[in-house]
Amino acid sequence: MMNEYRFHLEKYRLGNRYTCPNCERKRCFTRYIDDEGEVSFPDNVGKCDHEHSCGYHYTPKDYFREHPDFLSKDKLPYPTRRNIQPKVVEKPISYIANAIMERSLSHYGINPLYQYLSKVFGEQETERLMKMYHVGTSYKWGGSTIYWQVDKDDKVRTGKVMLYNPKDGHRVKEPRSYVGWAHAFLLPDFNLCQCFFGEHLLAQHPTMSVAIVESEKTAIIASHFIPNFIWLATGGMHGCLNQIAVKVLGGRDIILFPDLGATDKWKSKIPLLQSVCKRVVISNILEDNATDEQKTKGLDIADFLLMTETPQMALQRLIKQHPPLQRLIDSLGLVLVEES
């Protein structure tokens, strides 16, 4: 009998299981396909086999909801079933109780990321940064970090749980990558709609310029070095750079700091951001100055800020190598942290 659903997970065959874009396990990710061959979904539209430890599931419905321009008259209509035009009832966004998040904003002594950053910034500054960004502690895997996604209305959308090495601050990826989602651990039938990590800071600083990076850890580190930006994280290369999530950036000056190797993909997002933002700039500073080895590793701006004796020395070195960064800073009227 023919499958009544037009869009469905690809049936198993040798070679069609991929690396999950969330937990990065190999051969555990199944992509969605269109039986009618009209739609080629991006590589992140699919489901991870590890429902409890990862929980990643990005459906075609999620994709179409976040890219409504794809459903315009000159493009594809949206029949989810063959020859059926169902009435689509949008489920309300699910939230996690703020009290659950608030209880996690403690026990930093077992939090590997806190242990590492304390060696770099000191305990007082590290705790300030983690409280500011609503970074919590989980007992999972013997102690891990929770990056809570709190939206502009101070509602908790979810929390990404990650395990770090306290010695170098890098993610633990062996024997596997330890990544999970708080909603997958806590609540069944959760309708996830992600927001930017750090989005709650927008309401606190309504006129401040925004810098966007990929990694949550990078946003925290960069906010210490250059505190005159609101540093937000997309949570991944695709992440929150979609039509729904970027609405909160309306009227802002935005600067993008893509990881090495991701610049071209982020450039493709500029028209989307320009539709709501006052001004959008993408920084080429890393691509212009990185070595081949650094490009291969896919380093980000936090890696460069941390690789020298002080953050101020690192920043001044980057400005010297890339003068347009200083012009951008001057044009936005920013005052950088002074060397003590």
Sequence and secondary structure as in RCSB ss.txt:
>XXXX:A:sequence
MMNEYRFHLEKYRLGNRYTCPNCERKRCFTRYIDDEGEVSFPDNVGKCDHEHSCGYHYTPKDYFREHPDFLSKDK
LPYPTRRNIQPKVVEKPISYIANAIMERSLSHYGINPLYQYLSKVFGEQETERLMKMYHVGTSYKWGGSTIYWQV
DKDDKVRTGKVMLYNPKDGHRVKEPRSYVGWAHAFLLPDFNLCQCFFGEHLLAQHPTMSVAIVESEKTAIIASHF
IPNFIWLATGGMHGCLNQIAVKVLGGRDIILFPDLGATDKWKSKIPLLQSVCKRVVISNILEDNATDEQKTKGLD
IADFLLMTETPQMALQRLIKQHPPLQRLIDSLGLVLVEES
>XXXX:A:secstr
   SBSEEE    TT  B  TTT  TT EEEEEETTS     TT EEES TTTT  EE HHHHHHH GGGGSTTS
    SBTTB           B HHHHHHHS  GGG HHHHHHHHHH HHHHHHHHHHTTEEEE GGGSEEEEEEE
 TTS EEEEEEE B TTT  B  SSS  EEEHHHHH SS       BTTTHHHHSTT  EEEES HHHHHHHHHH
 TTSEEEE SSSSTT STTGGGGGTT EEEE   TT HHHHHTTHHHHHTT SEEEE  HHHHH  HHHHHHT  
HHHHHHSSSSHHHHHHHHHHH HHHHHHHHHTT       
